[in-house]
Amino acid sequence: MAKKEMETPTVSEVSETKKFPLSVLRDNCTKLFGVTSSTFAGATVGLSDGEYTIADMNNKIKVWLKKEVK
């Protein structure tokens, strides 16, 4: 019988599902999302100081970047 290979999540998969405090994401916004701290601040205005996944925060930033400037 052939052994079933156990699927282990990659580092990026784990970091996509793990939640991080907003302050940690803010401190690493350039490395994680490729945006400046001022862009991160604008995209996260009104968010609570909770915990967020990298994928969720990346989506919030992308939506904010597509908003029309008034």
LOPA-416297 format. One line per field, with one value per residue (C-alpha): residue number from 1; residue in three letters; x, y, z. Coordinates in steps of 0.02 Angstrom, whole numbers, plus 32768, in hexadecimal, padded with zeros to 4 digits. Each point is the difference from the previous one (the first is absolute). Example, Ala and Ser with C-alpha at 12.3 -4.5 7.8 and 13.67 -1.06 7.14 Angstrom:
% LOPA-416297
seq: c(1|2)
type: c(Ala|Ser)
xx: c(8267|8045)
yy: c(7F1F|80AC)
zz: c(8186|7FDF)
This chain:
% LOPA-416297
seq: c(1|2|3|4|5|6|7|8|9|10|11|12|13|14|15|16|17|18|19|20|21|22|23|24|25|26|27|28|29|30|31|32|33|34|35|36|37|38|39|40|41|42|43|44|45|46|47|48|49|50|51|52|53|54|55|56|57|58|59|60|61|62|63|64|65|66|67|68|69|70)
type: c(Met|Ala|Lys|Lys|Glu|Met|Glu|Thr|Pro|Thr|Val|Ser|Glu|Val|Ser|Glu|Thr|Lys|Lys|Phe|Pro|Leu|Ser|Val|Leu|Arg|Asp|Asn|Cys|Thr|Lys|Leu|Phe|Gly|Val|Thr|Ser|Ser|Thr|Phe|Ala|Gly|Ala|Thr|Val|Gly|Leu|Ser|Asp|Gly|Glu|Tyr|Thr|Ile|Ala|Asp|Met|Asn|Asn|Lys|Ile|Lys|Val|Trp|Leu|Lys|Lys|Glu|Val|Lys)
xx: c(8000|8039|8013|7F92|8066|7FCB|7FDA|8057|7FD2|8085|803E|7F9A|7F61|8016|8021|7F67|7F8E|8055|7FC1|8075|7FE1|7FE4|809D|806D|7FB5|801B|80B6|801E|7F8E|8089|8043|7F56|7F96|807A|7FAF|803F|7FCC|7F94|7FA4|7FE6|7FC0|7F83|7FC3|7FE6|7FA9|7F6F|803C|8006|80A6|7FCF|8059|7FFC|8044|807C|7F86|7F72|806C|8045|7F4E|7FD3|8096|7FD8|7F4C|803A|807E|7F75|7F92|7FE6|8054|7F80)
yy: c(8000|80B0|8076|8097|809D|8070|80AD|8081|80B5|8075|8096|8075|7F99|8006|80BB|801B|7FAE|8034|80A1|808C|809D|809D|804D|7F70|800F|80BD|7FEC|7F88|804D|8023|7F4F|7FAB|806B|806E|80A0|8092|801B|8094|7F94|7F7A|8084|8041|7F51|7FD1|809D|7FCB|7F4D|7FC2|7FCB|7F4A|7F76|7FE6|7F83|803B|7FD2|8063|8098|7FF4|8000|8098|805E|7FD2|803C|80A2|801F|7FF0|8083|809F|8099|8086)
zz: c(8000|7FDA|8091|7FFD|8008|808C|7FC3|806A|7FEC|7FBC|8061|7F92|801B|80BD|8000|7F93|8081|80A1|804E|8034|8067|7F99|804A|7FC0|7F52|8005|8033|7F6F|7F7C|7F82|8007|8006|7F8D|7FA1|803E|8066|80B4|7FCB|7F82|8084|8079|7F81|7FD4|80B6|8040|806C|801B|80B2|804B|7FE8|7FA5|7F44|7F84|7F7F|7F75|8051|8018|7F50|7FBE|806B|7FBC|7F4B|8013|8050|7F75|7F7D|8055|7F9F|8049|802A)
